Amino acid sequence: MNATHRPCCWLVLVYSLGILTGHFLPVALLNWLWITSAIVILFFFYPKTWPIYAGVFCLGAALVHVAHPPAMDALLDWRMQLQQSLYHYLDSQEAGTLSAIVLGDRGNIPKEINMVFRHTGTGHILVIAGLHMAMMVAMVIFVLKLVRIPRQWQAGFSILLIFTYALLTGGSVPVIRAAFMAAVILASSGIELEIDALNSLSFAALVLLLMDASNLFDTSFQLSFAAVAAIIILYAPLERRLSFFPKWLAGALSVSTAAWIGITPLQIWHFGTIAPVALVANLFIVPLLDITVALALTLALAGLFLPPVAWALAGCLKVIFNLMVVAAFWFSTIPYGYIQLWHTNSFRPPT
């Protein structure tokens, strides 16, 4: 198979037919996802063209339910149990914020914490997106490697869990974008094809716009894709120009700067704000976020099955989470770190 040739026109056609089929055929969402995952695994061992189209068709049939959710009592009940686990082992402010970070429930974030992260340009950590998805994938692959599952099966199971997690957390635009990008990259690595990050991002954008064309005017859609596109395009040039720093610091600065360049014009347009302090704040807060997400997900699961382990995890999580919040509070006090240029309303498409 040619790694650079992708017949997008046929994929869009097949995908659209899948959407129509899923909309009119009364088959449950999770069944479509299981079929899609089975076809992905089949493709790893039988890399022909038709499994690709079959998988895209079933994926379209599944994801139409994200735009028009059916009854998903099992996932909703599980999400509620995970939330209750967090609230049982943490105080209400910690649990409310962590429910947003790992489960997508933003209804109970304390106003002060929400404002502090916004004023440091790190509000993205309160929305499940690429960082959170990458951490979850890393955890899953780490566990699967411990039990010596073949690489193809690692990718297949990871893709299934990614979309299950995306739906569990509400299926928002940043989550679905991250899920599609991760799925394409995992599938490519599973069959040892060259990974094209910009193409993966474009595919995710295409899928979301096919699901709902009005996503183009959604602020979350614009910020999410602008940040990732900027990182993909600008990371390498920035890293070369920062090569006088240690490699780890040059990489972190390149990611932070690229994302800031990508989203700042949109932040000014939609909110009339600019946050220069985000360039530095992300260097400290994002590593703490990685640890927080890993601990919070593990705590939520351990709380259901292993209470003694959950209490130990809760103690570690409290330290890391509060350290992250304190860092955000400190950065928010830096003069001119957050500037309100003017008050503005987000653009909306004409009706």
Salt bridges, closest charged atoms under 4 A:
GLU94 OE1 - LYS318 NZ 2.75
GLU192 OE2 - ARG151 NH1 3.66
GLU239 OE2 - LYS247 NZ 3.86
